[in-house]
Amino acid sequence: CIKAANHSAAALVNLLADDFPCFNDVVRFENRKSVRFLKRAQICVADLWAAFDGESFGQFNDIDKITMFADYRVPQILNTLGCLCYSPKLNNTIRQERLIENGHTWEIQLRGMCITFHC
């Protein structure tokens, strides 16, 4: 996969997502649009880049093309710092420590927010 990507981080992310189901992090948002987060694939590429100091198997000419890893931690921190406010209903759910299911619209919005939020 690394050779086939030809030193492209973006190509390797797509190869991993296409060839390995565990890297294919794609969800449907409100039954309308597919959203490709590809968190694990991007982490894998970033780990290769870091482990090889951008050389050899970690040489990617477009490492800047991968996005921030989409999860709930960044929105959680931004909320704690007062930079991001949740809707009252979402805030209540979080405060009550109720589970937000994988694929729920809130989960997708929170994950998507962390790759679109700019300070």
C-alpha positions, 0 to 999 in steps of 0.5 A: 500500500505504501509503495502504491501510494507513491509518497502521497499521504492522501493516496495512502489514506484512500488505499487503506479505506478502500482495501481494509474495512476497519479503515473505512470510516464513512457514515451517512449524515441524516440519510442524505450525504456520506461523510468520510472521516477516515480517522484510523486511516489518517492516524495510520499515515500520520504514525508512519510519517512520525515513526520514520521522521518523514523519510523512507516508508514515512515520506509523504509529499502531501502530509499536509493534506490529511485532516485533523482526526475526527472524534469527540475530544476536540469539541469536548475541550472547546466546550470546556474552554467556552469556545463551543456551545452545545444545543441545550438538548445535546448539553443535557444529554452529555451532562447526564452522561447518556450514550450517544450512539455511533452514527447518531446525528449528534455524533456525526456533527461533533466529529465533523465540527472538529475538522471544520472549526478554525481558531 
